[in-house]
């Protein structure tokens, strides 16, 4: 199964980012000033005088995705510390769907071999939970220890939230050609979904983020 991304929620817009910047000087938001939002966004992201970007206004928003991915990719999201993440845990639930990730760029014979390996491990995982329970162990303990049998390629679902500034930092790292393919694919899908929503296209352009 392929990894998946779904944009769930957006709070904020390019206009609100510009308004947050003007708020610091208590300037009133007039129709004339709203027409200057594109230039205001550009000036903050890339000041013409060579000074550092004015980043704080780009944090006054919220973007959330639902993601299904393998464990290693999930860990890469965690490492950035740019997201708030709530994840499924095999400690608290028995994984019933047996979701697993198979790399698209593997030869078909190797994909089949990996899937057989997954199927065997998932079978053993479920059997181990029942065996431990039958031996007298509480189900909660059986679940949290049987998860050690799950393969690294097991897919889990998680809810991920960040602000636009941190998302841009994430994209600059994970759209880079040196990043692992799996995280690059998800980062690209996240960007495309956000661009389709249209809330922050001026800001994304100003920061030089492209598809």
N, CA, C and O of each residue as an XYZ file, in Angstrom:
844
protein
N       0.842     -1.198      0.000
C       0.000      0.000      0.000
C       0.876      1.246      0.000
O       1.874      1.311      0.718
N       0.500      2.234     -0.807
C       1.254      3.478     -0.842
C       0.990      4.299      0.413
O      -0.067      4.172      1.031
N       1.953      5.142      0.789
C       1.733      6.105      1.853
C       0.756      7.170      1.357
O       0.687      7.444      0.159
N       0.005      7.769      2.279
C      -1.052      8.704      1.880
C      -1.040      9.965      2.730
O      -0.623      9.953      3.888
N      -1.511     11.059      2.126
C      -1.638     12.348      2.807
C      -3.013     12.928      2.508
O      -3.487     12.859      1.374
N      -3.651     13.498      3.521
C      -4.922     14.206      3.313
C      -4.910     15.492      4.123
O      -4.749     15.465      5.343
N      -5.080     16.618      3.441
C      -5.173     17.909      4.121
C      -6.509     17.978      4.853
O      -7.563     17.817      4.239
N      -6.468     18.217      6.156
C      -7.671     18.171      6.988
C      -8.206     19.555      7.336
O      -9.414     19.785      7.280
N      -7.316     20.475      7.693
C      -7.771     21.766      8.213
C      -6.755     22.863      7.930
O      -5.547     22.642      8.011
N      -7.261     24.058      7.594
C      -6.413     25.240      7.426
C      -7.048     26.394      8.190
O      -8.239     26.665      8.040
N      -6.263     27.062      8.996
C      -6.704     28.279      9.674
C      -5.716     29.379      9.325
O      -4.532     29.275      9.644
N      -6.194     30.434      8.670
C      -5.306     31.523      8.289
C      -5.207     31.683      6.781
O      -5.722     30.864      6.019
N      -4.534     32.756      6.363
C      -4.399     33.066      4.941
C      -3.271     34.072      4.746
O      -2.707     34.585      5.712
N      -2.953     34.346      3.490
C      -1.950     35.366      3.193
C      -2.365     36.727      3.754
O      -1.533     37.469      4.276
N      -3.655     37.050      3.645
C      -4.147     38.336      4.153
C      -3.924     38.424      5.657
O      -3.485     39.460      6.157
N      -4.219     37.360      6.377
C      -4.051     37.375      7.830
C      -2.579     37.462      8.230
O      -2.250     38.028      9.272
N      -1.690     36.898      7.399
C      -0.256     37.029      7.661
C       0.167     38.495      7.547
O       0.901     39.005      8.394
N      -0.302     39.166      6.492
C       0.012     40.584      6.318
C      -0.588     41.420      7.446
O       0.046     42.352      7.941
N      -1.808     41.082      7.848
C      -2.461     41.818      8.932
C      -1.694     41.657     10.241
O      -1.604     42.594     11.035
N      -1.141     40.460     10.462
C      -0.351     40.234     11.673
C       0.882     41.124     11.685
O       1.301     41.599     12.740
N       1.462     41.349     10.510
C       2.634     42.233     10.418
C       2.239     43.685     10.678
O       2.933     44.395     11.406
N       1.142     44.124     10.095
C       0.697     45.508     10.296
C       0.257     45.750     11.734
O       0.321     46.876     12.227
N      -0.185     44.700     12.397
C      -0.665     44.854     13.772
C       0.427     45.384     14.693
O       0.147     46.098     15.656
N       1.676     45.029     14.390
C       2.783     45.456     15.257
C       2.945     46.968     15.265
O       3.485     47.528     16.219
N       2.488     47.627     14.226
C       2.561     49.086     14.166
C       1.170     49.723     14.323
O       1.002     50.932     14.164
N       0.179     48.871     14.641
C      -1.188     49.341     14.883
C      -1.781     50.060     13.668
O      -2.620     50.950     13.807
N      -1.334     49.661     12.486
C      -1.897     50.279     11.289
C      -3.274     49.673     10.986
O      -3.468     48.463     11.095
N      -4.213     50.528     10.609
C      -5.545     50.050     10.282
C      -5.536     49.325      8.931
O      -4.799     49.695      8.017
N      -6.360     48.300      8.828
C      -6.414     47.514      7.597
C      -7.438     48.156      6.664
O      -8.636     47.887      6.750
N      -6.947     48.995      5.788
C      -7.794     49.695      4.828
C      -7.854     48.930      3.515
O      -7.002     48.077      3.267
N      -8.860     49.218      2.649
C      -8.916     48.581      1.327
C      -7.628     48.781      0.528
O      -7.162     47.878     -0.168
N      -7.059     50.002      0.646
C      -5.809     50.289     -0.063
C      -4.681     49.384      0.444
O      -3.881     48.877     -0.342
N      -4.626     49.189      1.755
C      -3.571     48.346      2.321
C      -3.758     46.882      1.915
O      -2.777     46.175      1.685
N      -4.996     46.429      1.826
C      -5.255     45.047      1.415
C      -4.748     44.789     -0.011
O      -4.318     43.683     -0.339
N      -4.809     45.825     -0.843
C      -4.299     45.677     -2.203
C      -2.785     45.478     -2.216
O      -2.218     44.974     -3.184
N      -2.141     45.888     -1.115
C      -0.687     45.767     -1.043
C      -0.226     44.502     -0.317
O       0.954     44.362      0.005
N      -1.155     43.589     -0.061
C      -0.806     42.338      0.612
C       0.281     41.563     -0.129
O       1.239     41.131      0.512
N       0.184     41.361     -1.455
C       1.248     40.605     -2.144
C       2.642     41.192     -1.931
O       3.598     40.455     -1.690
N       2.757     42.523     -2.021
C       4.066     43.153     -1.829
C       4.511     43.061     -0.379
O       5.698     42.890     -0.101
N       3.562     43.173      0.551
C       3.918     43.075      1.975
C       4.458     41.689      2.295
O       5.429     41.551      3.039
N       3.833     40.673      1.737
C       4.288     39.294      1.931
C       5.698     39.122      1.377
O       6.561     38.528      2.023
N       5.921     39.645      0.184
C       7.231     39.527     -0.460
C       8.306     40.257      0.337
O       9.417     39.749      0.487
N       7.985     41.445      0.848
C       8.955     42.226      1.615
C       9.351     41.523      2.909
O      10.495     41.628      3.351
N       8.399     40.801      3.520
C       8.710     40.087      4.757
C       9.573     38.855      4.501
O      10.506     38.577      5.254
N       9.258     38.124      3.442
C       9.987     36.889      3.152
C      11.373     37.157      2.581
O      12.322     36.420      2.848
N      11.477     38.228      1.786
C      12.764     38.525      1.139
C      12.974     40.044      1.106
O      12.761     40.680      0.074
N      13.386     40.614      2.221
C      13.559     42.072      2.292
C      14.545     42.581      1.239
O      15.603     41.990      1.026
N      14.187     43.671      0.593
C      15.027     44.213     -0.478
C      16.320     44.826      0.039
O      17.274     44.990     -0.721
N      16.364     45.167      1.328
C      17.566     45.783      1.885
C      18.583     44.754      2.381
O      19.611     45.115      2.953
N      18.290     43.475      2.160
C      19.217     42.428      2.563
C      19.126     42.005      4.018
O      19.895     41.154      4.464
N      18.204     42.583      4.758
C      18.031     42.207      6.166
C      17.363     40.830      6.263
O      16.805     40.350      5.277
N      17.414     40.195      7.431
C      16.800     38.866      7.590
C      15.296     38.923      7.375
O      14.684     39.970      7.583
N      14.695     37.820      6.966
C      13.233     37.771      6.793
C      12.512     38.080      8.104
O      13.013     37.800      9.193
N      11.343     38.654      7.968
C      10.479     38.907      9.132
C       9.543     37.699      9.233
O       8.550     37.619      8.509
N       9.858     36.770     10.120
C       9.230     35.453     10.089
C       7.993     35.288     10.958
O       7.128     34.471     10.642
N       7.888     36.045     12.047
C       6.821     35.803     13.027
C       5.419     35.820     12.416
O       4.621     34.944     12.750
N       5.075     36.773     11.537
C       3.717     36.767     10.985
C       3.345     35.466     10.260
O       2.164     35.136     10.156
N       4.333     34.736      9.764
C       4.054     33.490      9.051
C       3.733     32.336     10.007
O       3.427     31.226      9.571
N       3.806     32.610     11.307
C       3.474     31.594     12.300
C       2.032     31.703     12.792
O       1.560     30.824     13.514
N       1.332     32.758     12.414
C      -0.021     32.988     12.924
C      -1.061     32.253     12.069
O      -1.915     32.879     11.440
N      -0.978     30.941     12.055
C      -1.893     30.121     11.272
C      -1.746     28.665     11.722
O      -0.925     28.348     12.583
N      -2.542     27.804     11.135
C      -2.543     26.396     11.538
C      -2.915     25.537     10.334
O      -3.885     25.826      9.633
N      -2.134     24.473     10.096
C      -2.389     23.559      8.988
C      -2.282     22.131      9.518
O      -1.319     21.792     10.206
N      -3.271     21.293      9.199
C      -3.277     19.911      9.702
C      -3.487     18.922      8.562
O      -4.273     19.159      7.645
N      -2.767     17.814      8.644
C      -2.905     16.715      7.687
C      -3.154     15.402      8.426
O      -2.769     15.243      9.584
N      -3.795     14.478      7.743
C      -3.854     13.086      8.185
C      -2.921     12.304      7.276
O      -3.023     12.393      6.053
N      -2.012     11.539      7.866
C      -1.001     10.826      7.084
C      -1.006      9.349      7.453
O      -1.150      8.987      8.621
N      -0.847      8.516      6.454
C      -0.610      7.086      6.640
C       0.741      6.772      6.045
O       0.959      6.971      4.850
N       1.656      6.282      6.873
C       2.994      5.980      6.350
C       3.656      4.874      7.157
O       3.175      4.486      8.222
N       4.755      4.380      6.634
C       5.579      3.396      7.327
C       6.265      4.054      8.527
O       6.346      5.279      8.623
N       6.749      3.221      9.424
C       7.402      3.717     10.639
C       8.622      4.609     10.364
O       8.723      5.674     10.972
N       9.556      4.225      9.473
C      10.726      5.080      9.252
C      10.360      6.490      8.783
O      10.997      7.462      9.190
N       9.334      6.606      7.925
C       8.911      7.919      7.459
C       8.260      8.706      8.594
O       8.473      9.911      8.726
N       7.480      8.028      9.397
C       6.876      8.647     10.582
C       7.960      9.229     11.498
O       7.810     10.332     12.024
N       9.033      8.492     11.680
C      10.132      8.941     12.534
C      10.794     10.197     11.962
O      11.225     11.073     12.712
N      10.872     10.279     10.631
C      11.481     11.466     10.023
C      10.654     12.718     10.306
O      11.212     13.799     10.496
N       9.335     12.581     10.333
C       8.494     13.717     10.728
C       8.772     14.116     12.172
O       8.863     15.303     12.483
N       8.908     13.137     13.048
C       9.146     13.411     14.458
C      10.473     14.126     14.677
O      10.567     15.019     15.520
N      11.488     13.744     13.932
C      12.830     14.288     14.132
C      12.901     15.789     13.898
O      13.733     16.470     14.497
N      12.039     16.310     13.034
C      12.122     17.733     12.704
C      11.697     18.632     13.845
O      12.152     19.772     13.944
N      10.823     18.128     14.713
C      10.268     18.936     15.804
C       9.593     20.198     15.267
O       9.558     21.229     15.939
N       9.062     20.103     14.058
C       8.334     21.206     13.446
C       6.831     20.965     13.465
O       6.054     21.821     13.042
N       6.422     19.793     13.958
C       5.023     19.404     13.914
C       4.547     18.949     15.290
O       5.328     18.443     16.095
N       3.261     19.136     15.545
C       2.596     18.453     16.648
C       1.967     17.200     16.054
O       1.208     17.285     15.088
N       2.277     16.032     16.628
C       1.860     14.766     16.024
C       1.151     13.881     17.038
O       1.650     13.654     18.141
N      -0.017     13.387     16.649
C      -0.734     12.371     17.415
C      -0.815     11.126     16.538
O      -1.355     11.171     15.433
N      -0.274     10.013     17.038
C      -0.126      8.818     16.204
C      -0.856      7.611     16.786
O      -1.048      7.504     17.998
N      -1.259      6.702     15.893
C      -1.751      5.415     16.343
C      -0.645      4.703     17.107
O       0.532      4.839     16.773
N      -1.016      3.951     18.121
C      -0.026      3.223     18.898
C      -0.456      1.774     19.087
O      -1.559      1.495     19.556
N       0.434      0.857     18.712
C       0.154     -0.566     18.916
C       0.224     -0.939     20.381
O      -0.084     -2.073     20.749
N       0.625      0.001     21.224
C       0.589     -0.257     22.655
C      -0.856     -0.273     23.157
O      -1.207     -1.040     24.054
N      -1.685      0.585     22.564
C      -3.051      0.738     23.048
C      -4.091      0.045     22.171
O      -5.236     -0.120     22.590
N      -3.716     -0.354     20.984
C      -4.665     -1.006     20.091
C      -3.966     -2.114     19.317
O      -2.775     -2.028     19.020
N      -4.712     -3.134     19.002
C      -4.178     -4.185     18.130
C      -4.409     -3.754     16.695
O      -5.535     -3.432     16.315
N      -3.350     -3.746     15.894
C      -3.491     -3.361     14.496
C      -4.254     -4.460     13.757
O      -3.762     -5.578     13.611
N      -5.448     -4.133     13.297
C      -6.309     -5.129     12.657
C      -6.176     -5.132     11.131
O      -6.362     -6.170     10.496
N      -5.852     -3.967     10.536
C      -5.844     -3.864      9.076
C      -4.587     -4.453      8.436
O      -4.587     -4.755      7.242
N      -3.534     -4.615      9.205
C      -2.271     -5.156      8.685
C      -1.776     -4.360      7.480
O      -1.487     -4.921      6.424
N      -1.685     -3.045      7.658
C      -1.226     -2.177      6.576
C       0.298     -2.188      6.510
O       0.972     -2.150      7.539
N       0.831     -2.241      5.301
C       2.287     -2.284      5.130
C       2.691     -1.523      3.878
O       1.913     -1.373      2.936
N       3.920     -1.052      3.895
C       4.449     -0.265      2.772
C       5.473     -1.070      1.993
O       6.385     -1.666      2.566
N       5.306     -1.079      0.665
C       6.256     -1.739     -0.232
C       6.804     -0.682     -1.189
O       6.022     -0.050     -1.898
N       8.118     -0.468     -1.233
C       8.690      0.565     -2.112
C       8.304      0.367     -3.573
O       8.391     -0.739     -4.105
N       7.879      1.447     -4.211
C       7.456      1.376     -5.609
C       8.594      1.052     -6.563
O       8.371      0.477     -7.628
N       9.818      1.421     -6.185
C      10.934      1.250     -7.109
C      11.615     -0.122     -6.983
O      12.667     -0.341     -7.583
N      11.029     -1.043     -6.213
C      11.575     -2.405     -6.140
C      11.110     -3.227     -7.337
O      10.016     -2.995     -7.851
N      11.924     -4.189     -7.794
C      11.457     -5.146     -8.811
C      10.258     -5.929     -8.289
O      10.132     -6.142     -7.083
N       9.386     -6.353     -9.181
C       8.146     -7.018     -8.772
C       8.404     -8.263     -7.932
O       7.669     -8.523     -6.979
N       9.425     -9.030     -8.263
C       9.692    -10.254     -7.508
C      10.050     -9.921     -6.066
O       9.658    -10.636     -5.144
N      10.793     -8.839     -5.871
C      11.174     -8.425     -4.517
C       9.994     -7.843     -3.751
O       9.893     -8.003     -2.534
N       9.106     -7.166     -4.469
C       7.883     -6.674     -3.830
C       7.058     -7.842     -3.288
O       6.526     -7.780     -2.180
N       6.961     -8.900     -4.083
C       6.192    -10.075     -3.664
C       6.838    -10.756     -2.459
O       6.148    -11.212     -1.547
N       8.160    -10.819     -2.468
C       8.869    -11.436     -1.351
C       8.648    -10.643     -0.065
O       8.433    -11.221      1.001
N       8.702     -9.318     -0.176
C       8.499     -8.479      0.999
C       7.079     -8.613      1.528
O       6.867     -8.637      2.740
N       6.101     -8.700      0.624
C       4.718     -8.822      1.067
C       4.476    -10.150      1.787
O       3.724    -10.201      2.760
N       5.106    -11.210      1.314
C       5.002    -12.504      1.999
C       5.602    -12.408      3.401
O       5.050    -12.939      4.365
N       6.723    -11.733      3.495
C       7.373    -11.526      4.792
C       6.447    -10.766      5.734
O       6.275    -11.154      6.889
N       5.846     -9.676      5.234
C       4.893     -8.917      6.035
C       3.748     -9.798      6.527
O       3.415     -9.803      7.712
N       3.150    -10.546      5.590
C       1.993    -11.370      5.928
C       2.331    -12.369      7.033
O       1.527    -12.610      7.933
N       3.504    -12.933      6.957
C       3.919    -13.906      7.982
C       4.076    -13.227      9.348
O       3.640    -13.760     10.369
N       4.696    -12.060      9.354
C       4.905    -11.361     10.623
C       3.597    -10.873     11.237
O       3.413    -10.947     12.452
N       2.694    -10.376     10.400
C       1.396     -9.947     10.924
C       0.630    -11.137     11.515
O      -0.010    -11.020     12.560
N       0.706    -12.272     10.834
C       0.053    -13.478     11.345
C       0.634    -13.855     12.716
O      -0.106    -14.156     13.653
N       1.948    -13.834     12.814
C       2.602    -14.178     14.078
C       2.278    -13.159     15.168
O       2.141    -13.519     16.337
N       2.158    -11.897     14.788
C       1.817    -10.830     15.743
C       0.454    -11.085     16.379
O       0.319    -11.033     17.602
N      -0.541    -11.356     15.566
C      -1.886    -11.603     16.090
C      -1.930    -12.891     16.920
O      -2.582    -12.946     17.963
N      -1.232    -13.921     16.445
C      -1.215    -15.187     17.185
C      -0.519    -15.018     18.535
O      -0.925    -15.624     19.527
N       0.524    -14.197     18.570
C       1.249    -13.986     19.815
C       0.379    -13.284     20.852
O       0.432    -13.619     22.036
N      -0.417    -12.317     20.418
C      -1.314    -11.638     21.357
C      -2.243    -12.648     22.020
O      -2.409    -12.642     23.240
N      -2.848    -13.515     21.210
C      -3.773    -14.512     21.767
C      -3.036    -15.523     22.639
O      -3.557    -15.951     23.669
N      -1.823    -15.907     22.232
C      -1.051    -16.880     23.015
C      -0.695    -16.309     24.386
O      -0.781    -17.008     25.396
N      -0.296    -15.036     24.418
C       0.055    -14.406     25.690
C      -1.160    -14.274     26.604
O      -1.066    -14.472     27.815
N      -2.299    -13.938     26.007
C      -3.528    -13.830     26.794
C      -3.923    -15.195     27.360
O      -4.320    -15.307     28.520
N      -3.809    -16.224     26.528
C      -4.152    -17.577     26.970
C      -3.220    -18.075     28.076
O      -3.588    -18.950     28.860
N      -2.016    -17.513     28.132
C      -1.067    -17.909     29.178
C      -1.334    -17.193     30.498
O      -0.677    -17.459     31.505
N      -2.316    -16.270     30.484
C      -2.688    -15.566     31.698
C      -2.313    -14.100     31.737
O      -2.615    -13.417     32.716
N      -1.664    -13.598     30.702
C      -1.270    -12.190     30.667
C      -2.470    -11.307     30.365
O      -3.355    -11.694     29.602
N      -2.500    -10.114     30.967
C      -3.561     -9.167     30.654
C      -3.448     -8.722     29.198
O      -2.349     -8.613     28.654
N      -4.600     -8.467     28.575
C      -4.593     -8.113     27.155
C      -3.794     -6.840     26.887
O      -3.118     -6.735     25.863
N      -3.869     -5.869     27.806
C      -3.135     -4.620     27.614
C      -1.635     -4.870     27.536
O      -0.951     -4.262     26.712
N      -1.115     -5.754     28.378
C       0.312     -6.073     28.356
C       0.651     -6.925     27.138
O       1.717     -6.763     26.543
N      -0.238     -7.818     26.771
C      -0.003     -8.667     25.595
C       0.131     -7.814     24.334
O       1.009     -8.063     23.508
N      -0.736     -6.810     24.182
C      -0.684     -5.945     22.999
C       0.598     -5.122     22.955
O       1.239     -5.011     21.911
N       0.967     -4.542     24.110
C       2.106     -3.643     24.078
C       3.434     -4.373     23.909
O       4.423     -3.761     23.506
N       3.474     -5.658     24.205
C       4.720     -6.409     23.998
C       4.731     -7.165     22.678
O       5.796     -7.362     22.092
N       3.575     -7.590     22.202
C       3.518     -8.288     20.912
C       3.886     -7.359     19.759
O       4.270     -7.827     18.687
N       3.776     -6.074     19.965
C       4.111     -5.127     18.884
C       5.581     -5.191     18.486
O       5.944     -4.712     17.412
N       6.436     -5.771     19.330
C       7.841     -5.927     18.953
C       8.007     -6.844     17.744
O       9.067     -6.871     17.119
N       6.968     -7.583     17.422
C       7.019     -8.487     16.278
C       6.628     -7.796     14.975
O       6.818     -8.355     13.895
N       6.084     -6.587     15.070
C       5.639     -5.899     13.859
C       6.844     -5.467     13.006
O       7.864     -5.041     13.548
N       6.728     -5.577     11.681
C       7.840     -5.179     10.799
C       7.982     -3.664     10.717
O       7.028     -2.928     10.966
N       9.166     -3.210     10.370
C       9.432     -1.777     10.232
C       8.534     -1.141      9.185
O       8.195      0.039      9.280
N       8.153     -1.923      8.189
C       7.310     -1.396      7.114
C       5.842     -1.288      7.457
O       5.037     -0.934      6.596
N       5.468     -1.585      8.697
C       4.084     -1.415      9.115
C       3.661      0.044      8.949
O       4.392      0.957      9.335
N       2.493      0.253      8.380
C       1.979      1.614      8.229
C       1.104      1.986      9.424
O       0.310      1.178      9.906
N       1.266      3.219      9.891
C       0.406      3.745     10.939
C      -0.206      5.060     10.462
O       0.282      5.685      9.522
N      -1.276      5.461     11.126
C      -1.948      6.701     10.787
C      -1.647      7.729     11.875
O      -1.607      7.401     13.060
N      -1.436      8.983     11.453
C      -1.171     10.028     12.429
C      -1.697     11.373     11.955
O      -1.843     11.629     10.760
N      -1.975     12.218     12.931
C      -2.521     13.560     12.697
C      -1.402     14.550     12.983
O      -0.792     14.524     14.052
N      -1.145     15.409     12.030
C       0.039     16.265     12.071
C      -0.371     17.717     11.876
O      -1.109     18.035     10.943
N       0.106     18.604     12.754
C      -0.251     20.026     12.681
C       1.001     20.895     12.780
O       1.920     20.603     13.544
N       1.016     21.964     11.994
C       2.140     22.903     12.044
C       1.657     24.276     11.605
O       0.481     24.447     11.283
N       2.551     25.248     11.588
C       2.242     26.561     11.014
C       3.005     26.695      9.700
O       3.870     25.876      9.391
N       2.682     27.720      8.938
C       3.255     27.851      7.599
C       4.770     28.002      7.626
O       5.459     27.418      6.790
N       5.297     28.767      8.560
C       6.753     28.974      8.608
C       7.484     27.651      8.810
O       8.451     27.366      8.105
N       7.036     26.849      9.757
C       7.683     25.564     10.000
C       7.481     24.609      8.839
O       8.350     23.787      8.550
N       6.335     24.710      8.171
C       6.108     23.864      7.005
C       7.074     24.224      5.878
O       7.582     23.339      5.189
N       7.326     25.504      5.692
C       8.280     25.932      4.662
C       9.681     25.415      4.989
O      10.400     24.965      4.097
N      10.071     25.477      6.267
C      11.366     24.932      6.677
C      11.437     23.432      6.380
O      12.455     22.931      5.902
N      10.344     22.727      6.668
C      10.269     21.296      6.397
C      10.430     21.012      4.906
O      11.160     20.098      4.522
N       9.747     21.795      4.064
C       9.822     21.580      2.617
C      11.243     21.790      2.093
O      11.704     21.047      1.227
N      11.925     22.789      2.612
C      13.275     23.066      2.128
C      14.227     21.905      2.450
O      15.201     21.673      1.734
N      13.933     21.191      3.525
C      14.742     20.024      3.892
C      14.322     18.774      3.135
O      15.167     18.034      2.631
N      13.022     18.538      3.055
C      12.521     17.253      2.572
C      12.134     17.217      1.102
O      11.804     16.148      0.589
N      12.163     18.341      0.413
C      12.038     18.322     -1.040
C      13.412     18.296     -1.701
O      13.524     18.211     -2.924
N      14.437     18.370     -0.892
C      15.811     18.296     -1.389
C      16.086     16.897     -1.953
O      15.592     15.900     -1.427
N      16.860     16.838     -3.004
C      17.150     15.565     -3.645
C      17.885     14.565     -2.772
O      17.896     13.372     -3.075
N      18.505     15.035     -1.685
C      19.214     14.138     -0.783
C      18.285     13.459      0.219
O      18.680     12.497      0.877
N      17.048     13.957      0.338
C      16.099     13.357      1.278
C      15.632     11.992      0.750
O      15.639     11.745     -0.456
N      15.232     11.122      1.669
C      14.749      9.799      1.260
C      13.488      9.946      0.419
O      12.664     10.828      0.662
N      13.348      9.069     -0.571
C      12.250      9.158     -1.529
C      10.885      9.209     -0.841
O      10.028     10.009     -1.217
N      10.685      8.361      0.159
C       9.370      8.270      0.789
C       8.930      9.586      1.429
O       7.765      9.967      1.316
N       9.845     10.280      2.097
C       9.482     11.546      2.723
C       9.350     12.642      1.671
O       8.552     13.565      1.836
N      10.125     12.551      0.596
C       9.998     13.529     -0.490
C       8.622     13.448     -1.143
O       8.004     14.472     -1.436
N       8.150     12.231     -1.369
C       6.839     12.037     -1.998
C       5.734     12.629     -1.125
O       4.840     13.309     -1.629
N       5.793     12.373      0.175
C       4.773     12.910      1.070
C       4.853     14.435      1.160
O       3.826     15.112      1.172
N       6.070     14.972      1.223
C       6.237     16.429      1.278
C       5.662     17.082      0.025
O       5.027     18.134      0.101
N       5.886     16.458     -1.120
C       5.349     16.986     -2.378
C       3.828     16.971     -2.380
O       3.197     17.931     -2.824
N       3.239     15.890     -1.889
C       1.781     15.798     -1.835
C       1.206     16.830     -0.860
O       0.167     17.431     -1.133
N       1.873     17.032      0.264
C       1.419     18.032      1.236
C       1.439     19.429      0.609
O       0.496     20.203      0.772
N       2.513     19.741     -0.103
C       2.629     21.041     -0.760
C       1.541     21.216     -1.813
O       0.888     22.259     -1.860
N       1.339     20.213     -2.655
C       0.338     20.314     -3.719
C      -1.063     20.512     -3.156
O      -1.846     21.291     -3.700
N      -1.384     19.817     -2.077
C      -2.710     19.965     -1.478
C      -2.885     21.356     -0.880
O      -3.965     21.939     -0.969
N      -1.835     21.887     -0.276
C      -1.915     23.230      0.283
C      -2.038     24.273     -0.825
O      -2.785     25.241     -0.685
N      -1.310     24.082     -1.918
C      -1.412     25.008     -3.044
C      -2.802     24.973     -3.666
O      -3.326     26.009     -4.075
N      -3.394     23.800     -3.739
C      -4.747     23.680     -4.286
C      -5.758     24.410     -3.404
O      -6.723     24.986     -3.907
N      -5.534     24.385     -2.083
C      -6.428     25.102     -1.172
C      -6.332     26.608     -1.395
O      -7.335     27.314     -1.293
N      -5.127     27.107     -1.700
C      -4.947     28.500     -2.101
C      -4.759     29.511     -0.992
O      -4.573     30.693     -1.283
N      -4.800     29.106      0.264
C      -4.721     30.068      1.367
C      -3.396     30.819      1.439
O      -3.357     31.994      1.804
N      -2.304     30.125      1.085
C      -0.977     30.702      1.318
C      -0.108     30.746      0.057
O       1.119     30.708      0.154
N      -0.717     30.824     -1.101
C       0.080     30.773     -2.331
C       1.006     31.969     -2.491
O       2.101     31.833     -3.036
N       0.583     33.131     -2.026
C       1.470     34.305     -2.090
C       2.702     34.084     -1.218
O       3.822     34.406     -1.614
N       2.480     33.532     -0.033
C       3.601     33.288      0.893
C       4.525     32.215      0.371
O       5.746     32.348      0.456
N       3.961     31.158     -0.166
C       4.796     30.071     -0.715
C       5.663     30.596     -1.866
O       6.843     30.262     -1.967
N       5.066     31.413     -2.722
C       5.830     31.994     -3.831
C       6.930     32.919     -3.306
O       8.057     32.901     -3.802
N       6.593     33.720     -2.302
C       7.569     34.677     -1.764
C       8.773     33.967     -1.146
O       9.892     34.480     -1.185
N       8.537     32.795     -0.582
C       9.623     32.031      0.033
C      10.336     31.134     -0.978
O      11.258     30.401     -0.619
N       9.914     31.192     -2.232
C      10.591     30.417     -3.270
C      10.248     28.951     -3.266
O      11.041     28.129     -3.726
N       9.053     28.593     -2.744
C       8.640     27.185     -2.724
C       7.898     26.888     -4.010
O       6.911     27.551     -4.331
N       8.367     25.895     -4.750
C       7.758     25.525     -6.012
C       7.452     24.037     -6.024
O       8.028     23.262     -5.261
N       6.532     23.652     -6.906
C       6.202     22.232     -7.050
C       7.404     21.484     -7.596
O       7.340     20.271     -7.793
